[in-house]
């Protein structure tokens, strides 16, 4: 029997899950399916959701903007074959 307080399941990557949930059409159910495929002995869906909500509630207001879209680099290449000299 494991010692009390020791987790047997692999802890999900909560910051990554949080960012993925910001994407369109992504749900906790989809992310749990991916998690459980990687670790079949992981948390059941209800516990996974509960732990995510607990983790999310601990985020400070300043950390809620944790997910940022990658910056877009301007296209500095010159067009080719445009006929300009």
C-alpha positions as CSV (number, residue, x, y, z in Angstrom):
1,X,0.0,0.0,0.0
2,X,1.5,3.4,-1.0
3,X,2.2,5.9,1.8
4,X,-0.5,8.4,2.4
5,X,-0.1,11.6,0.3
6,X,1.8,9.9,-2.5
7,X,0.2,10.1,-5.9
8,X,0.1,7.0,-8.1
9,X,-1.1,8.8,-11.2
10,X,1.0,11.0,-13.4
11,X,0.1,14.6,-12.8
12,X,-1.3,16.3,-15.9
13,X,0.5,19.3,-17.3
14,X,-2.1,21.8,-16.0
15,X,-0.6,25.0,-17.6
16,X,-0.6,23.3,-21.0
17,X,-4.2,22.0,-20.5
18,X,-5.2,25.5,-19.5
19,X,-3.8,27.0,-22.7
20,X,-5.3,24.3,-24.9
21,X,-8.7,25.0,-23.5
22,X,-8.4,28.5,-24.9
23,X,-8.4,27.1,-28.4
24,X,-11.7,26.7,-30.4
25,X,-13.5,23.4,-30.0
26,X,-11.2,22.1,-27.3
27,X,-12.9,20.6,-24.2
28,X,-11.7,19.0,-21.0
29,X,-13.2,15.8,-22.3
30,X,-10.9,15.9,-25.4
31,X,-7.9,16.7,-23.3
32,X,-8.7,13.9,-20.9
33,X,-9.0,11.5,-23.8
34,X,-5.4,12.4,-24.8
35,X,-4.2,12.3,-21.3
36,X,-5.6,8.8,-20.6
37,X,-4.3,7.5,-23.9
38,X,-0.8,8.5,-22.8
39,X,-1.3,7.2,-19.2
40,X,-4.1,4.6,-19.0
41,X,-3.6,4.4,-15.2
42,X,-4.2,8.2,-14.9
43,X,-7.1,10.0,-13.2
44,X,-10.6,9.2,-14.2
45,X,-12.5,12.0,-15.9
46,X,-14.4,13.3,-12.9
47,X,-11.2,13.6,-10.8
48,X,-9.3,15.1,-13.8
49,X,-11.9,17.8,-14.1
50,X,-12.0,18.4,-10.3
51,X,-8.2,18.7,-10.1
52,X,-8.1,21.1,-13.1
53,X,-10.8,23.3,-11.5
54,X,-8.8,23.4,-8.2
55,X,-5.6,24.3,-10.1
56,X,-7.4,26.9,-12.1
57,X,-8.9,28.5,-9.0
58,X,-5.3,29.0,-7.6
59,X,-4.3,31.1,-10.6
60,X,-3.7,34.7,-9.7
61,X,-5.4,37.4,-11.8
62,X,-2.0,38.3,-13.4
63,X,-1.3,34.7,-14.3
64,X,-4.6,34.1,-16.1
65,X,-3.1,35.6,-19.2
66,X,-0.6,32.7,-19.2
67,X,-1.4,31.7,-22.7
68,X,-0.2,34.1,-25.4
69,X,-0.6,33.6,-29.1
70,X,2.8,33.4,-30.8
71,X,3.9,36.8,-32.2
72,X,3.5,37.2,-35.9
73,X,6.6,38.0,-37.8
74,X,6.1,40.5,-40.6
75,X,6.9,39.1,-44.0
76,X,10.0,41.0,-45.1
77,X,10.7,39.0,-48.2
78,X,10.4,40.9,-51.5
79,X,7.9,39.5,-53.9
80,X,9.5,37.6,-56.7
81,X,8.4,37.5,-60.4
82,X,6.3,40.6,-60.0
83,X,7.8,42.3,-63.1
84,X,9.1,45.3,-61.1
85,X,12.6,46.4,-61.8
